[in-house]
Amino acid sequence: MRPAGRRAAIEAVDTWEARGRIALKTAGASGQGSFTWIQTGDRTVLRVAGPFGAEAREIRWDPERLTVLSGQGEVAVDYAGPDAAERFLEAQLGWSLPVANARRWLVGLAGPDSPASETLDSTGLLASLTQDGWVVSFDEYRTEGTIALPRKLVLQSAVGRIRLVIDQWRF
């Protein structure tokens, strides 16, 4: 599928789910675990857990609110406002991630609201992009139906590195 056709096919999908593994590394800490990312329009539900389900959390956010639920379903954190997700990450990690763009990066697209520099591989798929101070490398793709979607990607900035391996996509 040509890049323009691939982009249109992905943008036509309003609801998707990605399941996989995550590793986070910063100057002062590191960790790994599993994740499930469920996207429905501009609403996101992100479930993360450490090894063997330790420290499970569910993060729900939309353009105006971010809520974190404990493994027992209790509200642990609640932020309101258009920058709620960024403020939450700053408070928890000491650095932020442009989450609106991260949704798009996960499916192999640049975010639409800020400039990005893209490098394509020999097949026309996104090999890397630089946007909002982050470099995203797409190390491997897998085809789901007729659409190539990232399987392995690395998000890196001056403050840290996030490695994602997506084991399953659902549409």
C-alpha positions as CSV (number, residue, x, y, z in Angstrom):
1,M,0.0,0.0,0.0
2,R,1.4,3.4,-0.9
3,P,2.1,5.9,1.9
4,A,-0.8,8.1,1.2
5,G,-3.2,5.1,1.0
6,R,-1.8,3.7,4.2
7,R,-2.2,7.1,6.0
8,A,-5.8,7.4,4.8
9,A,-6.6,3.8,5.9
10,I,-5.2,4.4,9.4
11,E,-6.9,7.8,9.7
12,A,-10.3,6.1,8.7
13,V,-10.0,3.8,11.8
14,D,-11.6,5.5,14.8
15,T,-11.2,2.6,17.3
16,W,-8.1,0.4,17.8
17,E,-6.2,-1.5,20.4
18,A,-2.5,-2.3,20.8
19,R,-1.2,-4.9,23.3
20,G,2.5,-5.4,24.0
21,R,5.5,-4.7,26.2
22,I,7.1,-1.5,27.3
23,A,10.5,-0.6,28.7
24,L,11.3,2.9,30.1
25,K,14.7,4.2,30.8
26,T,15.7,7.6,32.2
27,A,18.8,8.9,33.9
28,G,17.5,8.0,37.3
29,A,15.2,5.0,36.8
30,S,14.2,2.2,34.5
31,G,11.3,-0.2,34.4
32,Q,9.4,-2.6,32.2
33,G,6.0,-4.2,31.9
34,S,3.1,-4.8,29.7
35,F,0.6,-2.4,28.2
36,T,-2.8,-2.3,26.5
37,W,-3.6,0.9,24.6
38,I,-7.2,1.4,23.6
39,Q,-8.0,4.3,21.4
40,T,-11.6,5.4,20.6
41,G,-11.6,8.7,18.8
42,D,-9.8,11.2,21.0
43,R,-10.4,9.1,24.2
44,T,-7.6,6.8,25.3
45,V,-7.4,4.1,27.9
46,L,-3.9,2.9,28.7
47,R,-3.5,-0.1,31.0
48,V,0.1,-0.7,32.3
49,A,1.5,-3.3,34.7
50,G,4.9,-4.4,35.8
51,P,6.2,-7.9,35.7
52,F,3.5,-10.4,36.9
53,G,0.9,-7.7,36.9
54,A,2.6,-5.7,39.7
55,E,1.6,-2.0,40.1
56,A,-1.2,-2.3,37.6
57,R,-2.7,1.1,36.6
58,E,-5.4,2.2,34.2
59,I,-4.9,5.7,32.7
60,R,-7.9,7.3,31.0
61,W,-7.6,10.5,29.2
62,D,-9.4,12.7,26.7
63,P,-8.7,16.3,25.6
64,E,-10.0,17.7,28.9
65,R,-9.2,15.2,31.7
66,L,-6.8,12.5,32.8
67,T,-7.7,9.9,35.5
68,V,-5.5,7.2,36.9
69,L,-7.1,4.2,38.5
70,S,-5.3,1.8,40.9
71,G,-5.3,-1.9,40.3
72,Q,-8.3,-2.0,42.6
73,G,-10.2,0.5,40.5
74,E,-9.8,3.4,42.9
75,V,-9.1,6.9,41.6
76,A,-5.4,7.6,42.4
77,V,-4.9,10.7,40.3
78,D,-7.2,13.1,38.6
79,Y,-6.1,16.1,36.4
80,A,-8.4,18.5,34.5
81,G,-7.6,20.7,31.5
82,P,-6.2,20.4,28.0
83,D,-2.7,19.7,29.2
84,A,-3.7,17.1,31.9
85,A,-1.7,14.2,30.4
86,E,1.5,16.2,30.1
87,R,1.1,17.6,33.6
88,F,0.6,14.0,34.9
89,L,3.7,12.7,33.2
90,E,5.7,15.7,34.5
91,A,4.6,15.0,38.0
92,Q,5.2,11.3,37.9
93,L,8.3,11.1,35.8
94,G,9.8,14.5,35.9
95,W,9.5,14.9,32.1
96,S,6.7,15.0,29.6
97,L,5.7,13.3,26.4
98,P,3.5,14.9,23.7
99,V,0.7,12.4,24.2
100,A,-1.5,13.7,21.3
101,N,1.4,12.9,19.0
102,A,2.3,9.7,20.8
103,R,-1.1,8.3,19.8
104,R,-0.2,8.8,16.1
105,W,3.4,7.6,16.6
106,L,2.1,4.3,17.8
107,V,0.4,3.6,14.5
108,G,3.3,4.9,12.4
109,L,2.2,8.5,11.7
110,A,3.5,11.9,12.6
111,G,1.3,14.1,14.7
112,P,-0.7,16.7,12.7
113,D,-0.2,19.8,14.9
114,S,3.5,20.4,14.9
115,P,6.4,20.1,12.4
116,A,8.0,16.7,11.9
117,S,10.9,15.5,9.9
118,E,10.2,12.0,8.4
119,T,12.5,9.4,6.9
120,L,11.0,6.6,4.9
121,D,12.4,3.1,4.3
122,S,12.8,1.5,0.9
123,T,9.2,0.3,1.0
124,G,7.8,3.7,1.8
125,L,7.1,3.1,5.5
126,L,8.1,5.5,8.2
127,A,11.6,4.5,9.4
128,S,12.0,7.4,11.8
129,L,10.6,10.8,12.6
130,T,11.6,13.7,14.7
131,Q,8.9,15.8,16.3
132,D,8.5,17.9,19.5
133,G,12.0,17.0,20.7
134,W,11.5,13.3,20.3
135,V,13.1,10.9,17.8
136,V,10.9,7.9,17.0
137,S,12.5,4.9,15.3
138,F,10.3,2.3,13.7
139,D,12.3,-0.9,13.8
140,E,9.8,-3.4,12.6
141,Y,6.3,-3.5,11.0
142,R,3.7,-6.2,10.7
143,T,0.8,-6.4,8.3
144,E,-2.7,-6.4,9.9
145,G,-5.2,-7.0,7.1
146,T,-3.8,-4.7,4.4
147,I,-2.2,-2.1,6.7
148,A,1.4,-2.2,7.8
149,L,1.6,-1.2,11.5
150,P,4.6,-0.8,13.8
151,R,5.6,-3.9,15.8
152,K,8.8,-2.4,17.4
153,L,9.4,1.3,18.0
154,V,11.7,3.4,20.2
155,L,10.8,6.9,21.4
156,Q,13.9,8.8,22.5
157,S,14.6,12.3,23.8
158,A,17.2,14.1,26.0
159,V,15.2,13.0,29.1
160,G,14.6,9.3,28.4
161,R,13.8,6.4,26.1
162,I,10.7,4.3,25.7
163,R,10.8,1.0,23.8
164,L,7.5,-0.6,22.7
165,V,7.0,-4.0,21.3
166,I,3.4,-4.5,20.0
167,D,2.4,-8.1,20.0
168,Q,-1.2,-7.6,19.0
169,W,-3.3,-5.1,17.1
170,R,-7.1,-5.1,17.0
171,F,-9.5,-3.0,15.0
